[in-house]
C-alpha cells in the first residue's frame, strides 16, 4: 500500500474521507472604506498611501520652486515674496523634496508595494507597525504644512537646519513656531 493512501483510514469502501485542507477564509481582504484605507495593514495599500501622500506634498514643493524661480526672474511679479520669504521657501522646498518626497516615495511607497512581491511574501513582517508608520508620516507632513500658517511662517534656516543659522536671532521663522514645528515634524 502506498504511503499517501487513505485505505487504512476508511473502514468501509463507501466511507467519505474528510478533506485535508481548511476552506479558505476571507479574513484578509477589507470590506469597507475604513478597513481598506484607514486601518488597512496590507503592504500594497500602505505603499499606495505613502505614494499618494508623498506626491501630494511634492506638488507643494513644486509650487514653492515655481514661486522661487518666478521671483528670481521677475521680482516685480511676486511682491509678497521678499528675502525672508524666499529663504523660507528654499528651506521648505529642500526639506520636502529630500525627506518628505524622495525618502517616503522610494522607501515607503515603492518599498511597501514591491518588496513583498519580490520576495514572494503575502505581507510585511509587522503589518500593524507598518500601518502606524504611515499614519506617523502623514501626521509629520501635516505638522510641516501647518508651519506655513503660524506667525512668522516656516523656518528659513536652510533645509540642512545647521545650528548656527537655525538658532540665530533674525533667521526667518526662527524666532517663532516655524522652527519648532519643523523639528517636531522631523522627530
N, C-alpha and C positions, 0 to 999 in steps of 0.2 A: 504494500500500500504506500503511495507517495506521501511525502511529509506534509503537503498542503491539502490533503484530502480531509473532508469532514465526515467521512463514512463512519468513523469511530464515534462521532458525537450523536448522530441520529440513531435513535433506537429502531425505528421502522423506516423503511424507504420512503414513506409518504410524509414523514415529518418535515416541517419547514424549519430551515436553519435561519436564525435572525441575521440580518446584515451586520457586517463588522464596522461599518463607518457610521459616524454620527451624522444625522441630517444637517445640512448647512443652516446656520443661524444668521439672521440679518441683524446683528448687533453692531456692526462696524459702520454702516452707512447712515448718514444723517437723514432725519425725516422732516425737519423744519428749517426755516431760515436761521433760527437761533443755534441749533445744533450743527448746522452746516458751516456757518460763517463766524459765529461769535464764540462758541465753546467747542469748536472742532479741534480734534487732535490729529487729523490726517496731515501728513507732511506735505502733500501736494497742495492742499488748500492753504496751509500756512505759508508755503512758498509763494503762492499767488497773492496772499495778503501782503507779504513782505514786498513783492514786486510792485503791486499797485501803490502802496504807501510810499515806497522809495521813488517811484516815477512821479507821483504827485508832488512830493517835496522837491524833487529835481526840477519840476516845472517852475516852482517858486524861485529856485536858484537861477534858472534860465532867464526869468523876468528881471531878476536883480542884475544879471550880466548885461542884458539889453539896456537897462537904465544906466549902468556904469558906462557903457560904450557910447550911449547917446549923449551923456554928459561930457565925455571926452571930446566927441566930435562936434557937438552943437550945444555949448553950455547955456546959450540963451533959451533953448527949448525946454530945459529942465530946471526951472528956477528953484524948485523945492529941494534940489539935491546940491547942498553945499559941501564943503570939505569934510565936516564931521559925518554927515550922512553918507558920503562917498566911502569913508573908512568903514562905517558900519555895514554898508552893502558889500564891500570887499570881504570883510570878516565873515559875514553870514553866507555869502556865496561860497567861499572856500570851505567853511565848516560843513555846510550842507552837501557840497559835492563830494568831499573826501569821506566824511564819516556817515552821513545820513543817506547818501545815494549809493555811492560805489560799494562801500562795505556791506550795507544792508541788501543791496540788489544782488551782489555776487555771492556772498556767504549765506544770507538769509533766504533770498529768493531762489536763485539757481541751486544753491546747496540743498535746501529742503526739497526742492522739486526733483532734482536729478540724482542725488546721491542714493536714495533708496532704490531708484530704478536701476542704477548702475551696479549696485551690489546685490540686487535681487531680493531685497527685503520688503516686507509689507509696509513698514513704517520706520521711523527713527527709534532709537533705543528708549528714550524717555519722552513719550509724546506729550504728557501734561506739562513738563518743563519747557518743551518746545513751544507749546501754545502760550504759556506765560511769558516766554521770551519775546514773542511778537507783541503782546499787549504792553510790555515794558518799553519796547522800542516805539510803539505808537504814542505812548504817554510822553516819552522823551522828545519826539517830534512835535507834539502839541505844546510842550513847555518851551521848546525852542521858538516856535512860531509866536507864542504868547509874548516873547521878549520884544517883538515889534510894537506891541501895544502898551508898553509901560512908559512912564515918563522918562525921558532921556533916550529912549529907544534901545536897541540891542547894543552890545559892546562893539567897539571899533578898534580892538587891540590886535587885530590880525588873526587869521584862522589858527595860528600856532599857539596863541594865548601865552606868549612868553611873559614871565612875571614882571620884569621891569616896565614893560609898556602896558601890560594889562592892569597894573595896580597904580600907575602914576596918576596923580590928580590932573584932571583936564582931559583924560582919554575919553573920547566919545562913548557914552554909555557905561563908562567905568565907575562912575560915582553913584549910579542908581541901581535899579534892579536888573539892568541888562546883563551885566557880568554874572550876577547871582543866578539868573535863570539859565544862562549859558552853561555854567558849571553844574547846576542841578540837572540839566538836560544831559550832560556828558556822564554824570555819575550813575 
